[in-house]
């Protein structure tokens, strides 16, 4: 019996990451990316809202809860990537430290990655934020003062960090 070869190669598992300020469009983009076959979407906001309802009232609360969530999600994301499933990680890759955690995932999995950088000005993000808050559908309402406080920690990605960056301008 002769072996046959397939002309269609299985898609390579890829880790998709997002970087952008609050209301820059990260969740909208990740939802679009997640419709690809053999792709899983993991949303930090959704999981935090389910795991810690009413418990995230400050930036310190967020940092603590997000750290626990990342510790739990990392092995699952790694297993999915190693099993050939692409992962769209809707977690903000907004600081060198958060990106280092994400880099470790694709390096351990030995899979490609894409860091989607949504480069949106503050005034546009704030306008979207007001609209999002008014809609009431997002699990977290963020004030403009909170936006400013959180944005102070934002560091755009740099090629020296070793990521394949795709910049998406507003």
Kinemage of the C-alpha trace (Angstrom):
@kinemage 1
@onewidth
@group {chain A} dominant
@subgroup {mainchain}
@vectorlist {calphas} color= white
{ca unk a 1} P 0.000 0.000 0.000
{ca unk a 2} L 1.371 3.358 -0.991
{ca unk a 3} L 1.201 6.300 1.392
{ca unk a 4} L -0.500 9.399 0.126
{ca unk a 5} L 0.426 12.902 1.037
{ca unk a 6} L -2.001 15.679 1.696
{ca unk a 7} L -1.607 18.871 -0.289
{ca unk a 8} L -3.194 20.960 2.429
{ca unk a 9} L -1.022 21.491 5.457
{ca unk a 10} L -2.598 21.828 8.851
{ca unk a 11} L -2.513 25.412 10.089
{ca unk a 12} L 0.295 26.185 12.494
{ca unk a 13} L -0.790 26.994 16.012
{ca unk a 14} L -0.143 30.672 16.684
{ca unk a 15} L -0.331 32.753 19.837
{ca unk a 16} L -2.081 36.058 19.108
{ca unk a 17} L -1.393 38.855 21.585
{ca unk a 18} L -2.841 42.365 21.827
{ca unk a 19} L -1.360 45.628 23.004
{ca unk a 20} L -3.369 48.817 23.274
{ca unk a 21} L -4.828 51.263 25.724
{ca unk a 22} L -8.257 50.794 27.287
{ca unk a 23} L -10.988 50.996 24.601
{ca unk a 24} L -8.472 50.871 21.749
{ca unk a 25} L -10.272 47.894 20.199
{ca unk a 26} L -8.397 44.912 21.650
{ca unk a 27} L -11.487 42.824 22.392
{ca unk a 28} L -13.074 43.655 19.041
{ca unk a 29} L -9.908 42.549 17.259
{ca unk a 30} L -9.509 39.365 19.302
{ca unk a 31} L -13.111 38.382 18.622
{ca unk a 32} L -12.398 38.663 14.887
{ca unk a 33} L -9.154 36.704 15.166
{ca unk a 34} L -10.884 33.956 17.142
{ca unk a 35} L -13.232 32.977 14.315
{ca unk a 36} L -10.359 31.181 12.567
{ca unk a 37} L -10.579 27.377 12.618
{ca unk a 38} L -8.823 25.576 15.476
{ca unk a 39} L -8.598 28.782 17.505
{ca unk a 40} L -9.492 29.443 21.135
{ca unk a 41} L -10.239 32.903 22.512
{ca unk a 42} L -9.326 33.627 26.156
{ca unk a 43} L -10.632 36.936 27.520
{ca unk a 44} L -9.103 38.381 30.677
{ca unk a 45} L -12.031 40.776 31.254
{ca unk a 46} L -14.606 38.014 30.946
{ca unk a 47} L -12.744 35.640 33.241
{ca unk a 48} L -11.970 38.320 35.843
{ca unk a 49} L -15.634 39.352 35.914
{ca unk a 50} L -16.716 35.730 36.435
{ca unk a 51} L -14.050 34.786 38.976
{ca unk a 52} L -13.955 38.017 40.993
{ca unk a 53} L -17.423 39.621 40.776
{ca unk a 54} L -17.438 42.963 42.551
{ca unk a 55} L -13.917 42.413 43.913
{ca unk a 56} L -11.918 44.601 41.524
{ca unk a 57} L -12.298 48.169 42.728
{ca unk a 58} L -8.753 49.480 42.295
{ca unk a 59} L -5.673 49.076 40.150
{ca unk a 60} L -4.077 47.060 42.980
{ca unk a 61} L -7.102 44.704 43.006
{ca unk a 62} L -6.793 44.241 39.257
{ca unk a 63} L -3.057 43.534 39.455
{ca unk a 64} L -3.534 40.877 42.150
{ca unk a 65} L -6.478 39.153 40.448
{ca unk a 66} L -4.874 39.293 36.999
{ca unk a 67} L -1.682 37.708 38.355
{ca unk a 68} L -3.662 34.766 39.766
{ca unk a 69} L -5.557 34.418 36.508
{ca unk a 70} L -2.347 34.402 34.451
{ca unk a 71} L -0.865 31.708 36.676
{ca unk a 72} L -3.934 29.535 36.056
{ca unk a 73} L -4.247 30.251 32.320
{ca unk a 74} L -0.576 29.842 31.352
{ca unk a 75} L -0.436 26.027 31.526
{ca unk a 76} L -3.751 25.709 29.675
{ca unk a 77} L -2.659 28.069 26.893
{ca unk a 78} L 0.642 26.215 26.628
{ca unk a 79} L -1.141 22.860 26.310
{ca unk a 80} L -3.468 24.219 23.629
{ca unk a 81} L -0.586 25.633 21.595
{ca unk a 82} L 1.371 22.389 21.893
{ca unk a 83} L -1.728 20.476 20.776
{ca unk a 84} L -1.880 22.549 17.594
{ca unk a 85} L -4.648 24.951 18.630
{ca unk a 86} L -4.117 28.657 18.085
{ca unk a 87} L -4.763 30.886 21.083
{ca unk a 88} L -6.039 34.452 20.953
{ca unk a 89} L -5.057 35.889 24.295
{ca unk a 90} L -7.224 38.929 25.041
{ca unk a 91} L -4.966 40.070 27.872
{ca unk a 92} L -3.299 43.486 27.625
{ca unk a 93} L 0.327 43.223 26.502
{ca unk a 94} L 0.789 46.797 27.674
{ca unk a 95} L 3.995 46.631 29.693
{ca unk a 96} L 7.354 44.928 29.223
{ca unk a 97} L 6.554 42.680 32.221
{ca unk a 98} L 3.228 41.491 30.784
{ca unk a 99} L 4.862 40.902 27.423
{ca unk a 100} L 7.669 38.885 29.058
{ca unk a 101} L 5.014 36.539 30.498
{ca unk a 102} L 3.458 36.177 27.058
{ca unk a 103} L 6.840 35.657 25.372
{ca unk a 104} L 7.504 32.752 27.723
{ca unk a 105} L 4.293 31.086 26.505
{ca unk a 106} L 5.154 31.004 22.812
{ca unk a 107} L 8.804 30.207 23.507
{ca unk a 108} L 7.874 27.226 25.703
{ca unk a 109} L 5.301 26.060 23.165
{ca unk a 110} L 7.701 26.528 20.250
{ca unk a 111} L 4.987 28.213 18.211
{ca unk a 112} L 4.805 31.406 16.181
{ca unk a 113} L 3.169 34.497 17.597
{ca unk a 114} L 1.839 37.873 16.520
{ca unk a 115} L 1.669 40.923 18.776
{ca unk a 116} L -1.134 43.110 17.422
{ca unk a 117} L -0.437 46.685 18.560
{ca unk a 118} L -3.484 48.960 18.393
{ca unk a 119} L -1.984 52.433 18.216
{ca unk a 120} L -4.975 54.638 19.068
{ca unk a 121} L -4.725 58.179 20.502
{ca unk a 122} L -5.978 58.832 24.028
{ca unk a 123} L -8.811 61.131 22.905
{ca unk a 124} L -10.226 58.448 20.609
{ca unk a 125} L -9.909 55.779 23.319
{ca unk a 126} L -11.722 58.056 25.781
{ca unk a 127} L -14.549 58.678 23.303
{ca unk a 128} L -14.901 54.919 22.789
{ca unk a 129} L -14.730 54.410 26.545
{ca unk a 130} L -17.609 56.838 27.154
{ca unk a 131} L -19.649 55.009 24.507
{ca unk a 132} L -18.758 51.606 25.974
{ca unk a 133} L -19.656 52.711 29.504
{ca unk a 134} L -22.976 54.148 28.292
{ca unk a 135} L -23.795 50.854 26.565
{ca unk a 136} L -23.387 48.934 29.811
{ca unk a 137} L -22.380 45.686 28.110
{ca unk a 138} L -18.718 45.579 29.130
{ca unk a 139} L -18.031 43.762 32.422
{ca unk a 140} L -16.061 46.744 33.771
{ca unk a 141} L -16.900 50.448 33.641
{ca unk a 142} L -13.772 52.593 33.601
{ca unk a 143} L -13.763 56.309 34.331
{ca unk a 144} L -11.567 58.753 32.435
{ca unk a 145} L -9.545 59.279 35.628
{ca unk a 146} L -8.961 55.521 35.824
{ca unk a 147} L -8.061 55.505 32.132
{ca unk a 148} L -5.427 58.192 32.797
{ca unk a 149} L -4.027 56.358 35.829
{ca unk a 150} L -3.767 53.047 33.980
{ca unk a 151} L -2.431 54.639 30.794
{ca unk a 152} L 0.510 56.069 32.748
{ca unk a 153} L 1.802 52.476 32.936
{ca unk a 154} L 1.372 51.827 29.190
{ca unk a 155} L 4.602 51.146 27.289
{ca unk a 156} L 4.328 50.610 23.524
{ca unk a 157} L 6.077 47.483 22.280
{ca unk a 158} L 9.553 47.817 20.858
{ca unk a 159} L 11.221 45.572 18.288
{ca unk a 160} L 14.079 44.984 20.740
{ca unk a 161} L 11.678 42.916 22.880
{ca unk a 162} L 11.732 40.157 20.265
{ca unk a 163} L 8.117 40.164 19.120
{ca unk a 164} L 6.610 39.978 15.664
{ca unk a 165} L 4.642 43.249 15.912
{ca unk a 166} L 1.778 44.192 13.636
{ca unk a 167} L 0.879 47.848 14.221
{ca unk a 168} L -2.727 48.829 13.652
{ca unk a 169} L -3.248 52.590 13.552
{ca unk a 170} L -6.554 54.242 14.366
